[in-house]
């Protein structure tokens, strides 16, 4: 019985100790001297509409959290995309606590190439550039060719690519893994703004080479 009680208590202990939001965690550890530019690209297709409000709330959390965890020379930019891209926020220092504009755009298709092009045409930066897609990965222009995909990303000056998928039951197009095998989906509950914010933190920890740890 004692062993059963311990086993049953483990999930409860994990739930009690898990961070509830970005406010509960911080980036910890040394990082290199280089700055990072984070480009958050928000998929505005109809299949992503249920996640629109939590995503905007999570972005607001991230903007407030970033100045205490990143450096003044680190940058944030925000896109909204469907079959074209709208630059919602040009690259700015994360310490400026920018206001994120409306992410709503119309489009009849979902394409990734315009996101790559828009990232390539941002103002030059010495920073390592990470493109973070909040998307279900259902894009109609994925080639399935990993060599072409890698060349496309490299030519745009993108160092890191992430696909954040807001649900375990979302079927990402197989062409995504074929084209970008190094950017497998990071899944989370996209209806929860707190969990969405935490996945931003995990991405930043990967980019900076730090760890995301709960405050003591």
N, C-alpha and C positions, 0 to 999 in steps of 0.2 A: 504493500500500500504506500509506503514511504517513497519508493522509487517511482510509482505512478504519479504521486503528488508532485515530485520534482519534475518529471517529464511534462506534466500538464502545465506546470508553472513557467516553463521556458518561453512559450509564445507570449504569455502575459508579461513576463519580464522584458522581452524584446519590445513589446508594444509600449511599455512604460518608459523604456530608455531611448527609444527611437526619437529623433528630432521631429517636431511637429511642423516646423517651417524654417525658412532661411534665417529668421531671427535667432534660431537656436544653435546655429553652426557658424564656423569661421574657417577660412583657409589657413592651414598651419604648415610650417616648414619653409625651408629655403627655396628660392627660385632664382633662375638665372637673371642676368642683367637686362635682357631684352624685354621690350614691351609687347603687349598683345592687343590686337584689334579683334573684337568679337562682333560678328555680323549676324544678327538674329533675323532669319527669314521666315515669315509667317504665311503658311499656306491658307489662302482665302477661298478655296474651292468649296462647293456646297457640302461635300462629305466631311468638312472640318467645322461646319457652322456650330455644332453642339459644344465645341471647345473654345469658342471665341471669347466669351466673358472670362472664364478662368485663366485663359492665356494672357489677356490684358491685365488682369489682376496680378498675375505672376510676374509680368514684366515690370509693373510698378514696384513690386517687392524687390525685384532684382536691382532696379535703379537706386533704391534707398540703401540696399545692402552693399552694393559694389564699392562705394568710396571707402568703406572701412576695411575692405578685404583685397582691393586691387591698388594699383599705384596711379599717381596723377598722369603718367604718360600712357597708361592703358586707355583704349578707346572702345566706344560702343557705337554701332550703327544698327538701324532697324529697317527691314524691307517688309512689304506686303506683296504677295505674288499670287497669280493665277496663270493666265496666258501671257501676262506681262508683269512688270515689276514697278511698284511705286516705292520710292525711297522716303520712308516715313521720318527717319532721323539720319542726317548726315553724320559722319564720324565725329564724335566729341569726346573729351576726357570724361572718364567715368565719375570723376569728382565733381562735375558740373551739375549732377542730379537733373538730367534733362527731363522734360515732359514729353511723353510719347504721344504722338498724334493718332488720329483714327487709322485703324488697320483695314477698314472696309474698302475693297475694290471689287469691280465686277469683271468677270471673265468667263468665257465659254469652255475653257480647257485648262489643264494644269501642266505647265512646262517648267523644266529645270534650267534649260540653257539661258533664258533671260536672267535668272538669278546669278549664274556664273558670270555673265556679261556685265551685270550691274556691279558685282563685287570687283571685277577687273577695272571698272571705270571710276571707282571711288578715288578721291585724292590720294596721291602717293603717300606711303608710310614706311618707316623703318621697322614697324611692328610685325610680329608674326600674326598672320591673319587666320582666324578660325570662322568658318561659316557654319551656323547652327540652324538647321531646318526643323521647324515644328510642322510636321506633315505626316500624312498617311502613306507617303511614298508612291501614290498613284499618279504618276506623271507619264504623259504619252510620248515624250521624246527621249526616253532612255534607250540607249543603243544596245546594251548588253555586251559591249566591247570594253573590257577592263583597260586595255592599252589606250584606247581613245579617251576613256573617262579620266585616266591618270594624266594624260597629256593636256586635256581640257582644264583640269584643276590646276596643274602646274603652271600653265600659260597664264592663268588668271591671278597667279601669285597667292594662291590659297594653300596654307600649310596644313590645316586640319579641317576635316569635314565630319559633321555629326548629323544623324537623323534621329530626332526625338519623336516617337510614335505614341500618341495619347490613348493607348489601350492594348490589352493583351489579345483581344479578339479581332484586331485589325489585320487584314491580310496585305502585307506590303508586296508590291509588284515584284516578281522574281527578277525582273530586269535590273532592279536597284542593286541587289547583291551581286549580280553579274557585272554591272558597270563599275560599282564602287565597293568591292569586297572588303575593304578596310574600314568601311563606315557602316557597320551593322546597326540595326535599329536599337535604340535605348527606349524601352517601354516603361510607361508610367500611367497613372490614372489622370487623364487629361481633364476630367470633370472637377478635379480638386486643385484649386489654385495654390494651396500650400505645397502639395506634392510636385506640381509643375514648377514652382519656384525652386524646390530642392534639386530637381534634375538640372536646372541651370547651374546650381552650385557644383554639382558633380562634374558637369562639363568643364567648368572653370578650373576645377582641381586637376583635371586631366591636362588641360592646356598649359597650366602653369607648373605642372609637376609637383603640386602640393597635395595635401590630404584635406578632406572636409571633415572636421571634427565638431562634435557637440560641445557647447560651452559647459564647463564644470560648475 
